[in-house]
């Protein structure tokens, strides 16, 4: 596949991405000491084309693959295996060094009328990373923030820089029919599993509530926070749920949110209704980096304290 040599600016990328999606979030966080509050929607009144935004939201039709192994050589080896498989399907992509030890591989696909975007992205990522012997970061299937093109890495001070870009990127690529079939089967399983109110005492919920296990997993506490709020609000009063989850967030190692911010998020989700299924919990744990054997063991345990 032909490589593209001219390097585009973030504004040039965003201009194209804006044709795909209206609500793209950009964020400026120059150092680790700064919060995540300096954010806005691309092209909103608050958007500043001259600001060095270093994070943006992943688009709904965008797939990002990243491995988070201890060194950049291993991450490079793994991501190149993914790139080879993409090339066989003539998928246009861009490959970037993150500014630290990982690599980001971006490509766009036609989601058609997909009802569960995260589920389809998981199927796509699993297919194209099959030749790798490590699992990529599955948290990137959601509306996650990713380091923006040329964005500075807060820890290293090094900018995310382009390794290569295939001519035509960011073109919308077709999803293979066999990947669609995988997605359809998983979607059918998801629909048939138990719903939110039946999950309050589920062993996988107990696993997520275990602060020691969550501390070992690293990222993902904010997403887990709203999932727990949705599931447990039928079991606790608002005040008790706030107290429980503020303590859970603190003792599980959360540090991005202060106590007041956690409280606000729990209260917000207390009045929102989302359908959470057992399948969703399994996918969440997978994305958090829990291996399938541990999930199966946790899921098979009797519901006992």
Buried (B, 14 or more C-beta within 10 A) or exposed (E): BEEBEEEBEBEEBBBEBEEBEEEBBBBBBEEEEEEEEBBBBBBEEEBEEEEEBBBBBBBBBBBBBBBBBEEBEBBBBBBBBBBEBBEEEEBBBBBBBBBBBBBBBBBBBEBEEBEBBBBBBBBBBBBBBEEBEEBBBBBBBBEBBBBBBBBBBBEEEEBBEBBBBBEBBBBBBEBBEEBBEBBEEBBEBBEEBEEBEBBEEBBBBBBBBBBEBBEEBEBBBBBBBBBBBBBBBEEBEEEEBBBBBBEBBBEBBBEEBBEEBBBEBBBEBBEEEEEBBBBBBBBBBBBBBBEEEEBEEBBEEEEEE
